């Protein structure tokens, strides 16, 4: 369950579990955010197709900010078909220019991690001023990708 925001507009500290429907309800509170969610959904569709089981969501999108620039996602790569993903969707591996291609295609920055890596997960749990904040974990079993007839790019 996603908790409320603190006085700074950040999620309360910790890893908060959510399903896709709750995530959309809590964070899709205006047209701009819904557009970012649509881009995120395209990327999650791709990741799920290649075996991703869970993601961590962060960035200005998981704050109370009215117009966030994008969504930050750390995806657990454990058990994924890396070779095929890299062949079919090389943008998930292209981190040149601040993941510009990812942001253009999906309104999202994707970072890979696995269950044994903690760098991004630790990094995600602090804002730029070093204040602790919460992040959202979502199991992709709750994501069907078919809110509208959606196809991955």
N, C-alpha and C positions, 0 to 999 in steps of 0.2 A: 504494500500500500504506500502511496506517495504522500508524505506529510506536507504540511504547509511550509511557507517561506518564513525565514527569520527577518529581523528588522532591516537587514541589508538586501533583502530580496533573493537570498540564496536558500536552497533546500537545507533543512537541518542536517547536521553532520551524520554520515553513515551511508551505507549502501541500501537503497530502498528498492524492493522488488515490485514490478508492475507487469501487467499484461498489456497487450497492444491497445485494447479498448480504453482502459484507464489512462494510459499514456496520452492518447489522442484527446480524451476528455479534459484532463488536467492542463495540458500544455497547448491545446489547439483552440485558444480562446479568442482568436481574431483571424481575419482572412489571411494576413501575412503569415502567421504561424501555421495555418492550415496548408498554405502553399509549401512551406518548408517541410511539413509532415508528408506531403505528397512526394516530394523529392526523396526524403528519407525512405519512404516505403519502396520506391524503385530500387534503392540500394539494398535494403533488407531482403527484397525478393531475390536479388542476385546472390547475396550471401547465403540465404537459406537453401537455394538451389544447389550450392556447392558444399553443403554440409555444415554450415555454421549453426551452432546450437544456442548461443547466447551473445548478447551485446550489452555494453555499458554506455549509457547516454549521458552527455554532459555539455558543457559550454554555456554560452549565454541563453541557449534555448531552454535549459532546465533551471532558469531563474524566472523572476517575475518581470523581466524586461519585456516591454511591449513589442519592440521590433528587433529581435535578435538577428544577427547576420547569417547564421547557419546553425547546424547541429553538429556536435562532435560525438563520434562513435568509436569506441574501442571494441573490436570484435574478437571473440575467442576463436582462434584458428585451429584448435585441437580437432583432429579428424577430418579437416576439410580437404577437398581435392584441389590442392594448390596448383598443380601443373595445368589443369583444365581452366581454373579460374584465371590464372595469369595469361593463358593463351586467349581466352574469350573476352576477358575484361581487364586489360592491362592497367587501366586507370586506378585500380585498387592498389597497385604497386608503385605508381608514379607519384613521388612526393616532391617533385620539382615545383618551383614557384608556389610553395605553400599549398600543395594539393589543389591547384587551380582547376584542373580537369574534373576532379571529384566534385568540387563545389558547383561547377557549371552544370554537370549532369544530374547531381543528386541533392544539391543544396546542403551537402554534408561533407565533413572531413572524416575519413576512415583511417583508423590506426589498428594494426594487427597486434594481438597479444595471445598468450595461451595461459592455461591455468597455473603455470609455474612462473610466469613473468608478473612483476608487480609495478614496473616503472610507470606505465600509463595510468594504471589504476590508482597508484599513490599520487601521481601528478594531478589527475583529474579531481582529487578530493581537496584541493586548495585553490583559492582564487588568486589573481595576480598579485594581490597584496599579502598573500600568505595566510589568509583567513580560512579555517576549515569549512568545508561545505559538503553537501550530500550529492550523490550521483544515483542514477537509476539503472538497475539491472533488469533486463527483459530476456526471458527465454523465448526463442523464436517459434516454439511450439504454439504460442498464443497468437502468432502473426500469420494471417492467412493471405495477405497481400491482395485480396479480392474485394476491397471496399467498393471500388469501381472496377470495371474490367481493366486490369493493369497488366502491362507487359514490361519486362525489363528492357532497358535500352540496349 
